[in-house]
Amino acid sequence: DADGIGEEGNPVCGDAMKIFLKIRDDKIVDAKFQTFGCGAAIAVSSMVTEMVKGKSLDEALSISKEAVSSALGGLPAQKQHCSNLGAAALHKAIEDYRKKQT
């Protein structure tokens, strides 16, 4: 019963993540994730869902891959792509919600 769902994946490493958002009055009231992949991908998904709770949609859209990586205390160079996936899945979930509103 999510209001917005965003999916992102990396066919090279096999990581796949989905972000599910519950939105009320343009605020994210809850966020959940489903991720298949390495520990870094799972950590990124979890951090993204924690970072967005209580934020407006515009505030959530400003969350970058760098912000996610920084919130985790940094990621090894070979795992930086995981933070890209998390931010992209979040942005797609917000886009999905906004499309459903029109």
N, C-alpha and C positions, 0 to 999 in steps of 0.2 A: 504494500500500500504506500510505496514511496511516491512523493510528488515529483521528484526528478531523479533520473538514473543516468550515470555516465560510465562508459566502458572505455578502457584503454589497454593496449597490450603491446608486447614486443615479441615479434615472431622469432627473432634471433635467439633470445634467451628463454623464451617460453613464458615469461611473466604475463599474467592477465589480472586486471583488477576492475572491480565495479564499485562505484560509490553510490549510495542510496541516501537521498535527502528528504527530510520532512520539513516543510516550510509553512509558516503562518505569518501573515502580514509582512511579507518580504523579509522575514528573519528565519534563519535555519534553526529549528528547534531540536532537531535530532539528525544524526548522521551515522550511517553504518557502512561497513565494507565487506566485500567478499574478494579474496585475493588468492590466486594460485601462483606460487613462485618462491623465490628465495626469501630468506629472513629479512633482507633489506627491503624488499617489496612489501612484505607484510608490515614491517615497522613504519614505512612511509604511509601506507594506507591508514594504519591506526592513528598516526600523528595528524594526517589531514583531517580525519573525522573529529579529532579532539580540537584542532585549531579552528574549525568552522562553527562549532556549536555556539549559538547566541549571536552570531554575526549577521549583518545584513547581507543580501546577495551581492551588493557592490563591494562590500568589505571582503567577502569570500573570494570574489573574482580577482582581488588584488594579491591574493596569496600566490607566491611564485615558487618555482622549483627551488630557488636559493633559500627562501624562507623555510620551506619544509626541511631541507637538508640542514640548515642552521639549527632549527628546533630539535633535530635529532643529535646535535653535537657534531655534525659533519658525516659524510659518507665517504668510503674509499673511492678512488677515481673510477674503478671498474664497476661501481654500483651507483654512480651519479645518475644514470639513466632512470633509475627507480623513482627519483624525486620528480623527474619529468613526467613519468606515468601518473603519479599521484595528483600533481597539479592539473594535468590534462584531463584526467577522469573527473575531477572536481568541476572544472570549467564546463565540461560536457554535461554534467548533471544539472548545472544551473541553466545552461542553454536548453536542455530538455524540458525543464520546468517552465521556462519562459515561452517556449513554443506551444506548450499545452495551454497557456493562459490566453493565447490570441485566437 
